[in-house]
Amino acid sequence: MSGRSPEDAVATARAAFDSGLTRPLAWRRRQLLGLRTMLTEDATRLREALWQDLHKSRAEADLTEIDLVVAEVD
C-alpha cells in the first residue's frame, strides 16, 4: 500500500472528482483499460487473495470476479 490512510485516499479521490478530472470520456476509458490490464496481468495474485479471503476456487474467482469485470470493461 502507498502508506496513505483510507481517509487520505478518499479525500484525494473526492478532490479529483470535484475538479472535473473524471468527466472526460478519454479519462474514463484510460481508467477502465488500466483496470482491465490489472485484472489480466495480476490474475494469479488476485485469485490467491480471493482464496485466502473468501476461499473462492480459481474457477469461481474467474467466473464471479475477474472475468466478469473484464467482460464489463470490454
C-alpha positions as a printed NumPy array, in Angstrom:
array([[  0.   ,   0.   ,   0.   ],
       [  1.149,   3.563,  -0.61 ],
       [  1.241,   4.443,   3.079],
       [ -1.76 ,   6.735,   2.781],
       [ -4.644,   6.347,   5.149],
       [ -8.04 ,   5.378,   3.764],
       [ -9.255,   8.845,   4.697],
       [ -6.462,  10.434,   2.618],
       [ -7.26 ,   8.186,  -0.333],
       [-10.939,   9.147,  -0.179],
       [-10.075,  12.85 ,   0.104],
       [ -7.774,  12.591,  -2.929],
       [-10.441,  10.784,  -4.943],
       [-13.079,  13.357,  -3.959],
       [-10.797,  16.246,  -4.917],
       [-10.116,  14.665,  -8.313],
       [-13.836,  14.148,  -8.891],
       [-14.716,  17.668,  -7.765],
       [-12.074,  19.132, -10.099],
       [-13.864,  17.639, -13.11 ],
       [-10.951,  15.335, -13.934],
       [-13.229,  12.297, -14.183],
       [-15.689,  13.804, -16.649],
       [-13.864,  13.413, -19.974],
       [-14.608,  10.167, -21.774],
       [-10.916,   9.675, -22.603],
       [-10.006,   9.736, -18.897],
       [-12.72 ,   7.207, -18.038],
       [-11.609,   4.914, -20.856],
       [ -7.991,   5.027, -19.655],
       [ -9.127,   4.103, -16.142],
       [-11.179,   1.169, -17.415],
       [ -8.338,  -0.083, -19.609],
       [ -5.98 ,   0.2  , -16.637],
       [ -8.397,  -1.843, -14.552],
       [ -8.598,  -4.447, -17.307],
       [ -4.813,  -4.627, -17.523],
       [ -4.506,  -5.063, -13.764],
       [ -7.099,  -7.83 , -13.737],
       [ -5.478,  -9.75 , -16.576],
       [ -1.812,  -9.221, -15.66 ],
       [ -2.275,  -9.816, -11.923],
       [ -4.945, -12.517, -12.167],
       [ -2.819, -15.065, -10.313],
       [ -2.317, -12.753,  -7.347],
       [ -5.989, -11.806,  -7.347],
       [ -7.019, -15.479,  -7.351],
       [ -4.674, -16.129,  -4.423],
       [ -6.171, -13.213,  -2.476],
       [ -9.707, -14.394,  -3.232],
       [ -8.765, -17.852,  -1.981],
       [ -7.181, -16.507,   1.216],
       [-10.002, -14.071,   1.968],
       [-13.089, -15.876,   0.695],
       [-11.956, -19.433,  -0.127],
       [-13.001, -18.965,  -3.746],
       [-11.584, -21.552,  -6.101],
       [ -9.758, -20.461,  -9.233],
       [-12.811, -21.203, -11.375],
       [-15.13 , -19.317,  -9.053],
       [-12.735, -16.35 ,  -8.833],
       [-12.522, -16.186, -12.613],
       [-16.249, -16.572, -13.145],
       [-17.564, -14.279, -10.426],
       [-14.814, -11.705, -10.088],
       [-12.092, -11.442, -12.718],
       [-13.711, -12.488, -15.992],
       [-16.951, -10.766, -15.07 ],
       [-15.279,  -7.38 , -14.655],
       [-13.083,  -7.846, -17.743],
       [-16.211,  -8.583, -19.779],
       [-17.907,  -5.467, -18.417],
       [-14.897,  -3.33 , -19.344],
       [-14.872,  -4.808, -22.835]])
